[in-house]
Amino acid sequence: MRIKIDEKYLKNFLTEDDIRPFYSLLEPAHDKIMNNSGEGSEFLGWRDQPESPDLEEIKRIKAAAEKIKNNSDVLIVIGIGGSYLGARAVIELLKSPFYNSMKKDTPDIYFAGCSLSADEISDILNICEGKRVSLNIISKSGTTTEPAVAFRIFRAMMEKRYSKEELKDRIFITTDKSRGTLKKFADNEGYETFVVPDDIGGRFSVLTAVGLLPVAVSGIDIDKLIKGAASARKSYLADGLTNTAYRYALLRNALYSKGKKIELLCSYRPSFRMMSEWWKQLFGESEGKDGKGIFPASVVYTTDLHSMGQYIQDGERSIFETVIVQEKSSSPIAVPFDKENVDGLNFISNIQLDEINNYAFVGTTLAHTDGFVPNIVIKYEKCDEETVGEMIYFFFLSCAASAYMLGVNPFDQPGVEAYKKNMFALMGKPGYEKLSNELKEKIENLN
Ligand code: PA5
């Protein structure tokens, strides 16, 4: 397997005796995952999906991606949370965070509907001026406020520019297969639809049309992405309790029990930043409930060593780090020699940046472990589609196991509703009158 765990930086923090008791939690967790016997088991579709993807759907995804590539300069992807983060993470990791500014023969891709910022929407509308645009709205429920608002705005822009017939080649809807307002709307207008499977929740959906359509438009090979996930599935399920994904779940639960309540996902590449955002949602929404759960946070090094480094080295000792290390980069760049040696850096001239980044990793890890921050290291050799597919499955499986070990349902998110209800009440949504009055009184008492 491509994804490996290096435990040497845990030596002073965890012994096998510390980890062993957690097998008694892992065993039932594994049983719940394999036999659909735990809470939320109706959302275990991600477990086998890479092994038996819907080939007809994949064919349509590829055809739609080709159409978008041929008729568009810009693709706007509208979605939030699990209907947004995966696609953006994979594109930034496998292409570049600068994907849109790069020379390429695929459309620029902008993500909207993941905030309520008028400035952001206005910027994207401006970017679309004079460009050929396609739109992919992704919403399982079809009623999430942020994407629904953005869809109204971008649809209005599209309707001004294109005829009803033309829009059929430019608007693509990813939603529930039969229920929901978006599906009905798409069928009425004749827009092509893609399915968010019933048994796969948002944060586990990147390998469905939710992630695959935007990812395919960027030119990434989605077959290889799925292949990577499928081979991870095969290997992890064959290894059972000893698989690497479960090992990660065991380590983080053992650290949590020792008071390490914050997990910092650290990478040494800015291209991993959105992958970390995806990971935060996956673990945060799956585990953070019933008053429990590791708080997932992330940093990009060495950048954040100059902002968060002080706290991590020296602040409250409630953190552990999970460091993602990509061993090889595809861009060989060395430090140039400078005759004047103004900055005194000639001692590293002609050394590859990759090597220097590795010194940063080793130096930082030694410093942080000296500062009582345990480090789990997750390594892979190079960043390609199959590795990223494997990584996605690695995190899916470890997350499900970890949450079951903690005693929570990995697949629901009841806490997300609280802010929505308040927002609806404050906006005057019909049916929320009682809450609206309660909130007004609360606000009054704050003044
Ligand atoms: O993981 C989840 O379930 C959430 O993040 C949802 O994906 C998010 O709230 C968007 O929901 P929907 O796809 O219904 O618009």
Residues whose N, C-alpha, C, O or C-beta is under 5 A from the ligand:
A	BS01	PA5	I80 G81 G82 S83 I138 S139 K140 S141 G142 T144 G201 G202 R203
